Amino acid sequence: MRKVKAIIERAGDGNYSVYMDADDMSYLVTGTGKTAEEAVKCFNDGYADMKRYYQEEGKVFEEAEFEFV
């Protein structure tokens, strides 16, 4: 399992976004929300959806362990 940083940022409008700091993987996951916690939940849900999609398509999925910073 690969360790990947997930960057949490606050936008000018007060909302939060989370994105992966790994542009060499075959997928990208992001999340947004009104709070950092909401954005992280959205991100984690997106990761689960991506993993499920890869499995349904019979594609190899590189699993990641995220460090939220």
VEXGUSE-927015 format. One record per atom (N, C-alpha, C): residue number from 1; residue in three letters; atom name; z, y, x negated. Coordinates in Angstrom, 1 decimal. Layout:
N
   nr  rest  atom      zz      yy      xx
  NUM   ALA    CA       Z       Y       X
...
END
This chain:
69
   nr  rest  atom      zz      yy      xx
    1   MET     N     0.0    -1.2    -0.9
    1   MET    CA     0.0     0.0     0.0
    1   MET     C     0.0     1.2    -0.9
    2   ARG     N    -0.8     2.2    -0.6
    2   ARG    CA    -1.0     3.4    -1.4
    2   ARG     C     0.0     4.5    -0.9
    3   LYS     N     0.6     5.2    -1.8
    3   LYS    CA     1.4     6.3    -1.4
    3   LYS     C     0.6     7.6    -1.4
    4   VAL     N     0.7     8.3    -0.3
    4   VAL    CA    -0.1     9.5    -0.1
    4   VAL     C     0.8    10.6     0.4
    5   LYS     N     0.6    11.8    -0.2
    5   LYS    CA     1.3    13.0     0.3
    5   LYS     C     0.7    13.5     1.6
    6   ALA     N     1.5    13.8     2.6
    6   ALA    CA     1.0    14.4     3.8
    6   ALA     C     1.6    15.9     3.8
    7   ILE     N     0.8    16.8     3.8
    7   ILE    CA     1.2    18.2     3.6
    7   ILE     C     1.4    18.8     5.0
    8   ILE     N     2.6    19.4     5.2
    8   ILE    CA     2.9    20.1     6.4
    8   ILE     C     2.8    21.6     6.2
    9   GLU     N     2.0    22.3     7.0
    9   GLU    CA     1.9    23.7     6.8
    9   GLU     C     2.0    24.4     8.2
   10   ARG     N     2.6    25.6     8.1
   10   ARG    CA     2.7    26.5     9.3
   10   ARG     C     1.6    27.5     9.3
   11   ALA     N     0.9    27.6    10.4
   11   ALA    CA    -0.2    28.5    10.5
   11   ALA     C     0.3    29.9    10.9
   12   GLY     N    -0.6    30.9    10.9
   12   GLY    CA    -0.3    32.2    11.2
   12   GLY     C     0.1    32.4    12.7
   13   ASP     N    -0.4    31.5    13.5
   13   ASP    CA     0.0    31.5    15.0
   13   ASP     C     1.3    30.8    15.3
   14   GLY     N     2.0    30.3    14.2
   14   GLY    CA     3.3    29.7    14.4
   14   GLY     C     3.2    28.2    14.6
   15   ASN     N     2.0    27.6    14.9
   15   ASN    CA     1.8    26.2    15.0
   15   ASN     C     1.9    25.5    13.6
   16   TYR     N     2.0    24.2    13.6
   16   TYR    CA     2.1    23.4    12.4
   16   TYR     C     0.9    22.4    12.4
   17   SER     N     0.5    22.1    11.1
   17   SER    CA    -0.5    21.1    10.9
   17   SER     C    -0.1    20.2     9.8
   18   VAL     N    -0.5    19.0     9.8
   18   VAL    CA    -0.3    18.0     8.8
   18   VAL     C    -1.6    17.4     8.4
   19   TYR     N    -1.8    17.2     7.1
   19   TYR    CA    -3.0    16.6     6.6
   19   TYR     C    -2.8    15.8     5.4
   20   MET     N    -3.6    14.8     5.1
   20   MET    CA    -3.5    13.9     4.0
   20   MET     C    -4.0    14.6     2.7
   21   ASP     N    -3.2    14.4     1.6
   21   ASP    CA    -3.7    14.9     0.3
   21   ASP     C    -4.3    13.8    -0.5
   22   ALA     N    -5.4    13.2     0.1
   22   ALA    CA    -6.1    12.1    -0.5
   22   ALA     C    -7.6    12.2     0.0
   23   ASP     N    -8.5    12.8    -0.7
   23   ASP    CA    -9.8    12.9    -0.2
   23   ASP     C   -10.7    11.8    -0.7
   24   ASP     N   -10.2    10.8    -1.4
   24   ASP    CA   -10.9     9.7    -1.8
   24   ASP     C   -10.8     8.4    -1.0
   25   MET     N   -10.1     8.6     0.1
   25   MET    CA    -9.9     7.4     1.0
   25   MET     C   -11.1     7.4     2.1
   26   SER     N   -11.3     6.3     2.7
   26   SER    CA   -12.4     6.2     3.7
   26   SER     C   -12.1     6.8     5.0
   27   TYR     N   -10.9     7.4     5.2
   27   TYR    CA   -10.6     8.0     6.4
   27   TYR     C    -9.7     9.2     6.2
   28   LEU     N    -9.5    10.0     7.2
   28   LEU    CA    -8.7    11.2     7.1
   28   LEU     C    -7.9    11.3     8.4
   29   VAL     N    -6.6    11.6     8.2
   29   VAL    CA    -5.7    11.8     9.4
   29   VAL     C    -5.1    13.2     9.3
   30   THR     N    -5.1    13.8    10.5
   30   THR    CA    -4.5    15.1    10.6
   30   THR     C    -3.6    15.1    11.9
   31   GLY     N    -2.8    16.1    12.0
   31   GLY    CA    -2.0    16.3    13.2
   31   GLY     C    -1.6    17.7    13.4
   32   THR     N    -1.4    18.1    14.6
   32   THR    CA    -1.0    19.5    14.9
   32   THR     C     0.1    19.5    16.0
   33   GLY     N     0.9    20.6    16.0
   33   GLY    CA     1.9    20.7    17.0
   33   GLY     C     2.6    22.0    16.9
   34   LYS     N     3.4    22.3    18.0
   34   LYS    CA     4.1    23.6    18.0
   34   LYS     C     5.3    23.5    17.1
   35   THR     N     5.8    22.3    16.7
   35   THR    CA     6.9    22.2    15.7
   35   THR     C     6.4    21.2    14.6
   36   ALA     N     7.1    21.3    13.5
   36   ALA    CA     6.8    20.3    12.4
   36   ALA     C     6.9    18.9    12.9
   37   GLU     N     8.0    18.6    13.7
   37   GLU    CA     8.2    17.3    14.2
   37   GLU     C     7.1    16.8    15.1
   38   GLU     N     6.6    17.7    16.0
   38   GLU    CA     5.5    17.4    16.9
   38   GLU     C     4.2    17.1    16.1
   39   ALA     N     4.0    17.9    15.0
   39   ALA    CA     2.8    17.7    14.2
   39   ALA     C     2.9    16.3    13.5
   40   VAL     N     4.0    16.0    13.0
   40   VAL    CA     4.2    14.7    12.3
   40   VAL     C     4.0    13.5    13.2
   41   LYS     N     4.5    13.7    14.5
   41   LYS    CA     4.3    12.6    15.5
   41   LYS     C     2.8    12.5    15.8
   42   CYS     N     2.1    13.6    15.9
   42   CYS    CA     0.6    13.6    16.2
   42   CYS     C    -0.1    12.9    15.0
   43   PHE     N     0.3    13.2    13.8
   43   PHE    CA    -0.2    12.6    12.6
   43   PHE     C     0.0    11.1    12.6
   44   ASN     N     1.2    10.7    12.8
   44   ASN    CA     1.5     9.2    12.8
   44   ASN     C     0.7     8.5    13.9
   45   ASP     N     0.6     9.1    15.1
   45   ASP    CA    -0.2     8.5    16.2
   45   ASP     C    -1.6     8.4    15.7
   46   GLY     N    -2.2     9.4    15.1
   46   GLY    CA    -3.5     9.4    14.6
   46   GLY     C    -3.8     8.3    13.5
   47   TYR     N    -2.8     8.1    12.7
   47   TYR    CA    -2.8     7.0    11.7
   47   TYR     C    -2.9     5.6    12.4
   48   ALA     N    -2.0     5.4    13.4
   48   ALA    CA    -2.0     4.2    14.1
   48   ALA     C    -3.4     4.0    14.8
   49   ASP     N    -3.9     5.0    15.4
   49   ASP    CA    -5.2     4.9    16.1
   49   ASP     C    -6.3     4.5    15.0
   50   MET     N    -6.3     5.2    13.9
   50   MET    CA    -7.3     4.9    12.8
   50   MET     C    -7.2     3.4    12.4
   51   LYS     N    -6.0     3.0    12.2
   51   LYS    CA    -5.8     1.6    11.8
   51   LYS     C    -6.3     0.6    12.8
   52   ARG     N    -6.0     0.9    14.1
   52   ARG    CA    -6.5     0.0    15.2
   52   ARG     C    -8.0     0.1    15.3
   53   TYR     N    -8.6     1.2    15.1
   53   TYR    CA   -10.1     1.3    15.1
   53   TYR     C   -10.7     0.5    14.0
   54   TYR     N   -10.2     0.6    12.8
   54   TYR    CA   -10.7    -0.2    11.7
   54   TYR     C   -10.6    -1.7    12.0
   55   GLN     N    -9.5    -2.1    12.5
   55   GLN    CA    -9.3    -3.6    12.9
   55   GLN     C   -10.3    -4.0    13.9
   56   GLU     N   -10.5    -3.2    15.0
   56   GLU    CA   -11.5    -3.5    16.0
   56   GLU     C   -12.9    -3.6    15.5
   57   GLU     N   -13.2    -2.8    14.5
   57   GLU    CA   -14.6    -2.8    13.9
   57   GLU     C   -14.7    -3.8    12.8
   58   GLY     N   -13.6    -4.5    12.5
   58   GLY    CA   -13.7    -5.5    11.4
   58   GLY     C   -13.9    -4.9    10.0
   59   LYS     N   -13.4    -3.6     9.9
   59   LYS    CA   -13.5    -2.9     8.6
   59   LYS     C   -12.2    -3.1     7.8
   60   VAL     N   -12.3    -3.0     6.5
   60   VAL    CA   -11.1    -3.0     5.6
   60   VAL     C   -10.4    -1.7     5.7
   61   PHE     N    -9.1    -1.8     6.0
   61   PHE    CA    -8.3    -0.6     6.1
   61   PHE     C    -7.3    -0.5     5.0
   62   GLU     N    -7.4     0.6     4.2
   62   GLU    CA    -6.4     0.8     3.2
   62   GLU     C    -5.2     1.5     3.7
   63   GLU     N    -4.1     0.7     3.8
   63   GLU    CA    -2.9     1.2     4.4
   63   GLU     C    -2.2     2.2     3.4
   64   ALA     N    -1.5     3.2     4.0
   64   ALA    CA    -0.9     4.2     3.2
   64   ALA     C     0.6     4.4     3.7
   65   GLU     N     1.4     4.8     2.7
   65   GLU    CA     2.8     5.2     3.0
   65   GLU     C     2.8     6.7     2.7
   66   PHE     N     3.2     7.5     3.7
   66   PHE    CA     3.2     8.9     3.6
   66   PHE     C     4.5     9.5     3.2
   67   GLU     N     4.4    10.5     2.3
   67   GLU    CA     5.5    11.3     1.9
   67   GLU     C     5.2    12.7     2.5
   68   PHE     N     6.0    13.1     3.5
   68   PHE    CA     5.8    14.4     4.1
   68   PHE     C     6.4    15.5     3.3
   69   VAL     N     5.6    16.5     2.9
   69   VAL    CA     6.1    17.6     2.1
   69   VAL     C     5.6    18.9     2.6
END
